[in-house]
Amino acid sequence: MKKASGRYITWTADDGWFLPDGLAECIQELDDNPLEKKCIVTQYNEGGQDGLGPVENNMYCINTHRDVRSSFYPDHFLVFNSVVLPTQYFHDLGGFDCRFEVCPMAFVDFGARAQLDGIDVTLQSAIFECTHSPGEEGDHAPIHHAQLEHDSPLYRTIWSEVSCLERIKIDYDNWQETTPVWGRRFDENAFASDNKEAIWTEQSDFEN
């Protein structure tokens, strides 16, 4: 993502597919918005149903969900699971905090930081659909355990302290402080220690 050069960047909740014209509509709406800090948060469909639940029940609001609730942001802040926003703004805010092992908490964390930074947010209907592999189904177990055992506790630790308000913008290259091999899915012992530099070089081509 560091080398992305288009004017907008997007991420989604999981592997899936975009609905026809969905991204084009988001891009047009962003082009029509003169603000520099702006984004489209979209609903998304997961496993045949809305990924988070009914908008009218505030299911796209962060504080509706116990695991990511915090007194340091207001109840109207939205979950950034499926987003389109200016690439430069993503870079300026520092991208994702790569201490999170998997995407869900990293997405919510970025969204909380961006909204505290004053980004203009528009919620739009679904433009994306994906499959759903709950719990340990299929190859989902490492992701499931990473979120429960590491990322959720880390998120609560960060957002339970007033110091969270001092980390709105972070170092974009923070990913370099993480291990180059994700041990929950890959065998770290399969990579010799003297190949660490080569592993990092290869990873830097994709920027996490």
C-alpha positions in Angstrom: 0.0 0.0 0.0 3.0 2.3 0.5 3.6 2.4 -3.2 0.0 2.9 -4.2 0.0 5.9 -6.6 -3.7 6.3 -7.4 -5.6 9.2 -5.9 -7.8 6.8 -3.9 -7.2 3.5 -2.0 -9.6 0.9 -0.7 -9.8 -2.1 1.5 -12.5 -4.6 2.3 -13.6 -7.0 5.0 -12.3 -10.2 3.4 -11.6 -11.9 0.1 -14.6 -11.3 -2.2 -15.8 -9.3 -5.1 -17.0 -5.8 -5.9 -20.5 -5.2 -7.2 -20.9 -3.5 -10.6 -20.3 0.2 -10.6 -19.8 0.3 -6.8 -16.3 1.7 -6.7 -17.0 4.1 -9.6 -19.9 5.6 -7.6 -17.7 6.0 -4.5 -14.9 7.6 -6.6 -17.4 10.1 -8.1 -18.8 11.0 -4.7 -15.3 11.6 -3.4 -14.4 13.6 -6.5 -17.4 15.8 -5.8 -16.3 16.4 -2.2 -13.9 19.3 -2.0 -12.5 18.3 1.4 -9.0 16.8 1.7 -10.0 14.6 4.7 -12.8 12.5 3.3 -13.9 8.9 2.9 -16.7 6.6 1.9 -17.6 3.8 4.4 -19.7 1.2 2.8 -21.9 -1.6 4.0 -20.8 -5.0 2.8 -22.4 -8.5 2.5 -20.8 -11.4 4.2 -22.0 -15.0 3.8 -25.2 -13.8 2.2 -26.1 -11.2 4.9 -25.1 -7.8 6.0 -21.6 -8.0 7.4 -22.3 -6.0 10.5 -26.1 -5.8 10.7 -28.8 -3.2 10.2 -27.7 0.4 9.9 -30.8 1.5 11.7 -29.7 -0.5 14.7 -26.3 1.4 14.7 -24.5 -1.8 13.8 -21.9 0.1 11.8 -21.0 2.3 14.8 -17.9 1.3 16.7 -19.4 1.6 20.2 -22.2 -0.7 19.4 -19.7 -3.6 19.5 -18.4 -4.4 23.0 -14.9 -5.6 21.9 -14.1 -2.2 20.4 -16.1 0.1 22.7 -14.2 3.1 24.1 -15.1 6.2 26.0 -12.5 8.2 24.0 -14.6 8.4 20.8 -18.3 9.2 20.4 -21.1 6.8 19.6 -21.6 7.9 16.0 -18.0 6.9 14.9 -18.3 4.2 12.2 -16.5 0.9 11.7 -14.0 1.2 8.7 -14.4 -2.4 7.4 -15.0 -1.4 3.8 -13.7 2.0 2.9 -12.6 4.2 0.0 -10.4 7.2 0.8 -7.6 9.4 -0.6 -4.3 7.5 -0.8 -2.4 10.5 0.5 -4.6 10.8 3.6 -4.0 7.1 4.3 -0.3 7.7 4.2 -0.5 10.9 6.2 -2.3 9.2 9.1 0.4 6.4 9.1 -1.7 3.6 7.7 -2.4 0.6 9.8 -0.9 -0.1 13.2 0.8 -3.4 12.3 1.0 -4.6 15.9 -2.4 -6.0 15.1 -1.9 -9.4 13.5 -5.0 -9.5 11.4 -7.2 -6.9 9.7 -10.4 -6.5 11.8 -9.0 -4.6 14.7 -6.4 -2.7 12.5 -9.3 -1.5 10.4 -11.4 -0.3 13.3 -8.3 1.3 14.9 -7.5 3.2 11.7 -11.1 4.4 11.5 -11.2 5.6 15.1 -7.9 7.6 14.5 -9.2 9.0 11.2 -12.5 10.2 12.7 -10.7 11.7 15.7 -8.6 13.5 13.1 -11.8 15.0 11.6 -12.2 13.0 8.4 -15.6 13.6 6.7 -17.3 10.2 6.5 -20.2 9.2 4.3 -21.9 5.8 4.8 -23.1 4.2 1.6 -24.9 0.9 0.8 -23.0 -2.2 0.0 -20.6 -2.3 -2.9 -18.8 -5.5 -1.8 -19.7 -9.2 -1.1 -17.5 -11.9 0.5 -17.8 -15.4 1.9 -17.7 -16.2 5.6 -15.6 -18.7 7.4 -16.4 -18.5 11.1 -14.2 -19.8 14.0 -11.8 -22.5 12.9 -13.6 -23.3 9.7 -11.4 -24.0 6.7 -8.1 -22.1 7.0 -9.5 -19.4 9.2 -8.2 -20.7 12.6 -5.0 -18.6 12.7 -7.0 -15.5 12.0 -9.6 -16.4 14.5 -7.1 -17.1 17.3 -5.0 -14.0 16.5 -8.0 -11.8 16.8 -9.2 -13.3 20.1 -5.8 -13.9 21.8 -3.8 -10.9 20.7 -5.6 -8.2 18.7 -8.7 -7.8 20.8 -6.7 -7.4 24.1 -4.3 -5.0 22.3 -7.1 -2.9 21.1 -8.7 -2.7 24.5 -5.4 -1.8 26.0 -4.8 1.0 23.5 -8.3 2.5 23.6 -8.8 2.3 27.4 -6.0 4.8 28.2 -6.2 8.6 27.5 -2.8 8.2 25.7 -4.8 6.8 22.8 -5.6 10.4 21.9 -1.9 11.1 21.3 -1.5 8.4 18.6 -3.8 9.7 15.9 -0.9 9.8 13.4 1.6 7.0 13.6 4.8 6.0 11.8 3.8 4.6 8.4 6.8 2.3 8.5 5.8 0.7 11.7 5.3 -2.6 9.9 9.1 -3.0 9.9 9.0 -3.5 13.6 6.9 -6.7 13.2 8.2 -10.2 12.4 8.6 -10.9 8.7 7.0 -14.4 9.1 3.6 -14.8 10.6 4.1 -17.7 12.9 0.4 -18.6 13.4 0.2 -19.7 9.8 3.8 -20.2 8.6 6.6 -22.2 10.1 9.1 -19.6 11.3 11.8 -22.3 11.6 11.6 -22.9 7.8 13.3 -19.5 7.3 17.0 -19.5 8.4 18.0 -16.5 10.5 20.7 -15.5 7.9 17.9 -15.1 5.4 16.1 -12.5 7.4 17.3 -9.6 5.3 16.2 -11.3 2.2 12.8 -12.0 3.7 12.4 -8.4 4.6 13.5 -7.3 1.1 10.9 -9.5 -0.4 8.1 -8.3 1.9 9.0 -4.7 1.3 7.9 -5.1 -2.3 4.4 -5.7 -1.1 4.5 -3.3 2.0 2.7 -5.6 4.5 
